[in-house]
Amino acid sequence: MDLAKADIERFDLASAPDDFLRDPFVYYDALLAHAPVLPQPDGSVLLSRHADLDRIYRDTRLYSSDKKAAFAPKFGAESPLFEHHTTSLVFSDPPLHTRVRRIMTSALTPRAIAKMEPGLIKTVDHLLEGLGGRDQVDLIEDFAATIPIQIIGNLLDVPLEERAPLRDWSLAILGALEPSLTEAQLTRGNHAVEAFKTYLSDLVARRLAKPGDLETDVLTRLIRGEGADAQLSEIELLQNCIFILNAGHETTTNLIGNALALLHDHPESRAHLLAEPDLTPSAIEEVLRFRSPNQFGNRETTAEIEMDGCVIPAGTNLHLCIGAANRDPDVFDHPRRFDITRKPNRHLAFAGGPHVCVGLTLARLEGRVAIGRFLQRFPSYSLLPDRVHGGRIRFRGYASLPAVTG
């Protein structure tokens, strides 16, 4: 079904219809065709063209990542959610962004990530062993969601026995980034931030008493900083630890789950990948394009601009529709086709510019190892009919993927 111009010009992201949650892609195609710059009833603007998003990501002068003005009415300026989402790396500008990113980047060097691969393989193989011989499994709960929690937990050296609450906290905090929220969602998110901070305060105290390996322990690096000018305050430290755990968990879970669903739904692609395992990195890039784990980003204009004849005032919130930009026919041949051999593949799943995802190399490694080894072990897996979508607008993934492995 294609949407008419008159229909898409009335689209309101803040009150998106139920079918948008189930299948946003028909809306994305209509936005690209008829309304790539779409003013919203609340004064924000929805953007969907690849070229516009790419340019905005690279221009930190005209487009700010700071969300204090946008999040104060959304969360309340004194709320835990406001403190978190305005202090974390993704929603900050220099100098905070520069200080935190430098520390994270220094801990996620190619050498450091290469050292993680044997542990990642061991984790994945252990999970696969547990899936074998069972009548039915959930590929999210039993596989995809477990991998990033363990890997990011290792990065911060969170004791294994203390990792159980991390996923629920993460889902509650990230869920608060949806365009519209219920009071229950706000309450869950605020409680999760407070619980997370309480736990991390204790973990930081333990790490101060007994520092970890500076080469591999991101928490020890964040505590120490890089010189007096890079030292993080207690709030900056705690909130960016929460950010690392959240960002590395939700998106990578979605990447792995989406990959398994797409390969099941496109059996010719699964057969091709089984015949040519060296295509796994290319297949992961196509999953990132075709079903980007993160469907929306945001920026705020710092000056008045004009796009497609639309005058956009300074201080306007821009919704950057990554899911649509990754289907832009001006950039991708046959964009509605799932093609694991696609080259080039200039998707924006990891955003771009100075805010390009700091963990993109690690996410790609997790996806490559998880999918490659899963297919080796269970080449004939089959999804059952009752899969459950995540129910989010900003993030695209599954809450449950029931399957049989043989």
C-alpha positions as CSV (number, residue, x, y, z in Angstrom):
1,M,0.0,0.0,0.0
2,D,1.3,3.5,-0.9
3,L,0.2,6.5,1.0
4,A,-1.1,9.6,-0.9
5,K,0.5,13.0,-0.5
6,A,-2.5,14.4,1.3
7,D,-2.3,11.5,3.8
8,I,1.4,11.8,4.6
9,E,1.2,15.6,5.0
10,R,-1.1,15.0,7.9
11,F,1.2,12.6,9.6
12,D,2.0,13.4,13.3
13,L,4.8,11.5,14.8
14,A,3.6,12.3,18.4
15,S,0.3,10.5,17.7
16,A,1.4,7.9,15.1
17,P,-1.3,5.4,14.2
18,D,-1.1,1.8,15.3
19,D,-0.1,0.5,11.9
20,F,2.9,2.8,11.9
21,L,4.2,0.8,14.9
22,R,3.7,-2.4,13.0
23,D,5.1,-1.3,9.7
24,P,6.5,2.2,9.5
25,F,8.1,1.6,6.1
26,V,5.2,2.5,3.9
27,Y,5.1,5.9,5.8
28,Y,8.9,6.3,5.3
29,D,8.5,5.8,1.5
30,A,5.7,8.3,1.4
31,L,7.7,10.9,3.4
32,L,10.6,10.5,0.9
33,A,8.3,10.8,-2.1
34,H,6.0,13.6,-0.9
35,A,7.1,15.3,2.3
36,P,10.8,14.9,3.1
37,V,10.6,18.1,5.2
38,L,7.4,17.8,7.2
39,P,6.4,20.4,9.9
40,Q,4.7,18.8,12.9
41,P,1.8,20.1,15.0
42,D,4.0,20.7,18.0
43,G,6.4,22.9,16.1
44,S,9.1,20.3,15.4
45,V,10.1,19.2,11.9
46,L,10.4,15.6,10.6
47,L,13.2,15.0,8.1
48,S,13.7,11.9,6.0
49,R,16.2,12.5,3.2
50,H,19.6,10.8,3.4
51,A,21.4,14.0,2.2
52,D,19.7,16.2,4.8
53,L,20.5,13.8,7.7
54,D,24.1,13.3,6.5
55,R,24.6,17.1,6.3
56,I,23.0,17.8,9.7
57,Y,25.1,15.1,11.4
58,R,28.3,16.8,10.2
59,D,27.3,20.3,11.1
60,T,27.6,20.9,14.8
61,R,27.4,24.7,14.3
62,L,23.9,24.9,13.0
63,Y,22.5,21.7,14.7
64,S,23.0,21.0,18.4
65,S,22.7,17.7,20.2
66,D,21.9,19.4,23.5
67,K,18.3,18.6,24.5
68,K,17.8,20.7,27.7
69,A,15.1,22.9,26.0
70,A,13.3,19.9,24.4
71,F,13.5,17.6,27.4
72,A,12.5,20.0,30.2
73,P,8.8,20.0,29.3
74,K,8.9,16.3,28.4
75,F,10.5,15.0,31.6
76,G,10.4,17.9,34.0
77,A,13.6,19.8,34.6
78,E,14.3,18.3,38.1
79,S,13.5,14.7,37.1
80,P,16.1,11.8,37.0
81,L,15.3,11.2,33.4
82,F,16.1,14.8,32.5
83,E,19.4,14.7,34.4
84,H,20.3,11.5,32.6
85,H,19.3,12.4,29.0
86,T,20.9,15.8,29.2
87,T,24.2,14.6,30.6
88,S,24.9,11.5,28.5
89,L,27.2,11.5,25.5
90,V,24.5,11.3,22.8
91,F,22.6,14.4,24.0
92,S,25.5,16.7,24.7
93,D,27.7,19.2,22.9
94,P,31.3,20.1,23.5
95,P,33.1,20.4,25.9
96,L,31.3,17.5,27.8
97,H,30.8,15.5,24.6
98,T,34.5,15.9,23.7
99,R,35.8,14.9,27.1
100,V,33.6,11.8,27.4
101,R,34.0,10.6,23.8
102,R,37.8,10.9,24.0
103,I,37.9,8.6,27.1
104,M,35.5,6.1,25.5
105,T,37.3,6.1,22.2
106,S,40.6,5.5,23.9
107,A,39.2,2.4,25.5
108,L,37.5,1.0,22.3
109,T,40.6,0.9,20.1
110,P,40.8,-1.8,17.4
111,R,43.4,-3.5,19.6
112,A,41.1,-3.5,22.6
113,I,38.1,-4.7,20.6
114,A,40.2,-7.5,19.0
115,K,41.0,-8.7,22.6
116,M,37.3,-9.0,23.2
117,E,36.6,-11.4,20.4
118,P,37.7,-14.6,22.1
119,G,35.4,-13.8,25.1
120,L,32.6,-12.9,22.8
121,I,32.9,-16.2,20.9
122,K,32.9,-18.1,24.2
123,T,29.7,-16.2,25.3
124,V,27.9,-16.9,22.0
125,D,28.9,-20.6,21.9
126,H,27.8,-21.0,25.5
127,L,24.4,-19.5,24.7
128,L,24.1,-21.7,21.5
129,E,24.8,-24.8,23.6
130,G,21.9,-23.9,25.8
131,L,19.6,-23.5,22.9
132,G,20.2,-26.9,21.5
133,G,17.8,-29.8,22.3
134,R,15.0,-27.5,23.5
135,D,11.5,-27.8,21.9
136,Q,11.2,-24.0,21.6
137,V,13.4,-21.0,22.3
138,D,13.0,-17.3,22.3
139,L,15.8,-15.8,20.2
140,I,15.6,-12.5,22.0
141,E,15.4,-13.5,25.6
142,D,17.6,-16.6,25.3
143,F,20.2,-15.2,22.8
144,A,20.1,-11.7,21.3
145,A,19.5,-9.7,24.5
146,T,22.0,-11.7,26.6
147,I,25.0,-11.0,24.4
148,P,25.3,-7.2,24.7
149,I,24.6,-7.3,28.4
150,Q,27.5,-9.6,28.9
151,I,29.9,-7.7,26.6
152,I,29.1,-4.2,27.9
153,G,29.1,-5.7,31.5
154,N,32.6,-6.9,30.7
155,L,33.6,-3.4,29.5
156,L,32.6,-1.9,32.8
157,D,33.7,-5.0,34.7
158,V,30.3,-5.4,36.3
159,P,30.3,-8.6,38.4
160,L,28.4,-11.4,36.7
161,E,26.0,-11.9,39.6
162,E,25.0,-8.2,39.5
163,R,23.9,-8.0,35.9
164,A,20.4,-9.2,36.2
165,P,18.6,-5.9,36.6
166,L,20.5,-4.1,33.9
167,R,18.3,-4.9,30.9
168,D,15.0,-3.9,32.7
169,W,16.6,-0.6,33.7
170,S,17.9,0.0,30.2
171,L,14.5,-0.7,28.6
172,A,12.7,1.7,31.0
173,I,15.2,4.5,30.4
174,L,15.4,4.2,26.7
175,G,11.6,3.8,26.5
176,A,11.3,7.3,27.8
177,L,12.7,8.6,24.5
178,E,9.5,7.7,22.6
179,P,7.7,10.7,21.1
180,S,4.8,10.5,23.5
181,L,4.7,8.9,27.0
182,T,2.2,7.8,29.6
183,E,2.6,8.6,33.3
184,A,3.5,5.0,33.9
185,Q,6.3,5.1,31.4
186,L,7.7,8.3,33.0
187,T,7.5,6.7,36.5
188,R,9.3,3.6,35.4
189,G,12.0,5.5,33.6
190,N,12.6,7.8,36.6
191,H,12.8,4.9,39.0
192,A,15.2,3.1,36.7
193,V,17.6,6.0,36.6
194,E,17.6,6.3,40.4
195,A,18.1,2.6,40.8
196,F,20.9,2.6,38.2
197,K,22.7,5.5,39.9
198,T,22.5,3.9,43.3
199,Y,24.0,0.7,42.0
200,L,26.7,2.5,40.0
201,S,27.7,4.8,42.9
202,D,28.5,1.6,44.9
203,L,30.4,0.1,41.9
204,V,32.4,3.3,41.4
205,A,33.4,3.3,45.1
206,R,34.6,-0.3,44.8
207,R,36.6,0.6,41.7
208,L,38.2,3.6,43.4
209,A,39.3,1.3,46.1
210,K,40.6,-1.3,43.6
211,P,41.1,0.2,40.1
212,G,40.9,-2.1,37.1
213,D,43.1,-2.6,34.1
214,L,43.3,0.8,32.3
215,E,43.6,-0.9,28.9
216,T,40.3,-2.8,29.1
217,D,38.2,-1.4,32.0
218,V,36.2,1.6,30.6
219,L,34.9,2.4,34.1
220,T,38.4,2.9,35.5
221,R,39.2,5.1,32.5
222,L,36.1,7.2,33.0
223,I,36.9,7.6,36.7
224,R,40.5,8.6,36.0
225,G,39.8,10.8,33.0
226,E,42.6,12.1,30.9
227,G,44.2,15.0,32.8
228,A,42.5,17.5,35.1
229,D,40.5,19.2,32.2
230,A,39.0,15.8,31.3
231,Q,37.9,14.8,34.8
232,L,34.2,14.0,34.9
233,S,32.0,15.1,37.8
234,E,30.2,12.4,39.7
235,I,26.9,13.0,37.9
236,E,28.7,13.0,34.5
237,L,30.4,9.8,35.4
238,L,27.3,8.0,36.6
239,Q,25.1,9.1,33.8
240,N,27.6,8.2,31.1
241,C,28.0,4.7,32.6
242,I,24.3,4.3,32.3
243,F,24.5,5.6,28.7
244,I,27.2,3.0,27.8
245,L,25.1,0.1,29.2
246,N,21.9,1.4,27.6
247,A,23.3,2.2,24.1
248,G,25.3,-1.0,23.9
249,H,22.4,-3.1,24.9
250,E,19.2,-2.1,23.1
251,T,20.6,-1.4,19.7
252,T,22.8,-4.6,19.5
253,T,19.9,-6.7,20.8
254,N,17.8,-5.3,17.9
255,L,20.6,-5.8,15.4
256,I,20.9,-9.5,16.2
257,G,17.2,-10.1,16.5
258,N,16.4,-8.2,13.3
259,A,19.1,-10.2,11.4
260,L,17.7,-13.5,12.5
261,A,14.1,-12.4,11.5
262,L,15.2,-11.1,8.2
263,L,17.2,-14.1,7.2
264,H,14.3,-16.3,8.2
265,D,11.9,-14.2,6.1
266,H,14.3,-14.1,3.1
267,P,15.3,-17.8,2.8
268,E,17.2,-17.1,-0.4
269,S,19.5,-14.7,1.5
270,R,19.9,-17.3,4.3
271,A,20.9,-19.9,1.7
272,H,23.3,-17.5,0.1
273,L,24.9,-16.7,3.4
274,L,25.2,-20.3,4.4
275,A,26.9,-21.0,1.1
276,E,29.2,-18.0,1.4
277,P,29.9,-17.2,5.1
278,D,32.4,-14.5,4.1
279,L,29.3,-12.4,3.3
280,T,28.5,-12.1,7.0
281,P,29.9,-8.6,7.4
282,S,28.0,-7.4,4.3
283,A,24.9,-9.0,5.6
284,I,25.2,-7.2,8.9
285,E,25.5,-3.9,7.1
286,E,22.4,-4.6,5.1
287,V,20.5,-5.5,8.3
288,L,21.6,-2.2,9.7
289,R,20.3,-0.4,6.6
290,F,17.1,-2.3,6.0
291,R,16.0,-2.6,9.7
292,S,18.1,0.0,11.5
293,P,17.9,-0.8,15.3
294,N,17.7,3.0,15.9
295,Q,15.0,4.6,13.7
296,F,15.2,8.2,14.8
297,G,17.7,10.7,15.9
298,N,17.3,14.4,16.9
299,R,19.0,17.7,16.6
300,E,18.0,21.3,17.5
301,T,18.6,24.2,15.2
302,T,20.9,27.0,16.6
303,A,19.8,29.6,13.9
304,E,17.0,30.1,11.5
305,I,17.3,27.9,8.4
306,E,15.3,27.1,5.3
307,M,14.7,23.7,3.8
308,D,12.5,23.1,0.8
309,G,11.0,26.5,1.2
310,C,10.1,25.8,4.8
311,V,11.5,28.4,7.2
312,I,12.6,26.6,10.4
313,P,13.3,28.9,13.4
314,A,16.2,28.6,15.8
315,G,15.5,26.3,18.6
316,T,13.4,23.9,16.5
317,N,13.6,20.2,17.4
318,L,14.3,18.1,14.3
319,H,13.3,14.5,14.1
320,L,15.9,12.7,11.9
321,C,14.3,9.7,10.4
322,I,17.1,7.2,10.0
323,G,14.8,4.4,8.9
324,A,13.6,6.5,6.0
325,A,17.0,7.9,5.0
326,N,18.2,4.3,4.7
327,R,15.5,3.7,2.1
328,D,16.2,6.8,0.0
329,P,16.2,5.9,-3.7
330,D,18.6,8.7,-4.4
331,V,21.3,6.8,-2.5
332,F,20.3,3.1,-2.6
333,D,19.4,1.1,-5.7
334,H,16.2,-0.9,-5.1
335,P,16.0,0.3,-1.5
336,R,13.0,-2.0,-0.6
337,R,15.1,-5.0,-1.5
338,F,17.0,-6.9,1.2
339,D,20.3,-7.5,-0.4
340,I,23.1,-9.0,1.6
341,T,25.6,-8.3,-1.2
342,R,24.8,-4.6,-1.4
343,K,27.8,-2.3,-2.1
344,P,28.2,0.5,-1.5
345,N,26.0,0.7,1.6
346,R,26.1,4.2,2.9
347,H,23.5,3.7,5.6
348,L,23.1,6.0,8.6
349,A,22.4,3.4,11.3
350,F,25.3,4.7,13.3
351,A,24.5,8.4,12.6
352,G,27.5,10.4,11.4
353,G,29.9,13.3,12.0
354,P,31.3,13.9,15.5
355,H,28.4,12.0,17.0
356,V,28.9,8.8,15.0
357,C,28.3,5.9,17.3
358,V,31.4,5.4,19.4
359,G,30.7,1.6,19.7
360,L,30.1,0.9,16.1
361,T,33.1,-1.4,15.6
362,L,32.1,-3.4,18.7
363,A,28.4,-3.6,17.5
364,R,29.5,-4.9,14.2
365,L,31.7,-7.5,15.8
366,E,28.9,-8.7,18.1
367,G,26.6,-9.0,15.1
368,R,29.1,-10.8,12.9
369,V,30.0,-13.3,15.6
370,A,26.4,-13.9,16.8
371,I,24.9,-14.4,13.4
372,G,27.8,-16.3,11.9
373,R,28.0,-18.8,14.7
374,F,24.3,-19.1,15.1
375,L,23.9,-20.1,11.4
376,Q,26.8,-22.6,11.7
377,R,25.0,-24.3,14.6
378,F,21.4,-23.9,13.5
379,P,21.2,-23.5,9.7
380,S,17.6,-24.7,9.6
381,Y,16.1,-22.7,12.4
382,S,12.5,-21.6,12.0
383,L,10.5,-18.8,13.6
384,L,7.1,-19.5,15.0
385,P,4.1,-17.3,14.0
386,D,3.7,-15.5,17.3
387,R,6.7,-13.1,17.2
388,V,6.2,-9.9,19.2
389,H,7.5,-6.5,17.9
390,G,9.1,-4.2,20.4
391,G,6.3,-1.7,20.2
392,R,8.6,1.3,19.9
393,I,8.8,4.1,17.4
394,R,12.4,5.3,18.0
395,F,13.9,1.7,18.3
396,R,13.1,-1.1,15.9
397,G,13.3,-4.6,17.1
398,Y,11.5,-7.5,18.7
399,A,10.4,-8.2,22.3
400,S,10.1,-11.9,21.5
401,L,11.1,-14.2,18.6
402,P,9.8,-17.7,19.4
403,A,11.6,-20.3,17.3
404,V,12.6,-23.9,16.9
405,T,16.3,-24.4,16.1
406,G,16.2,-27.6,14.1
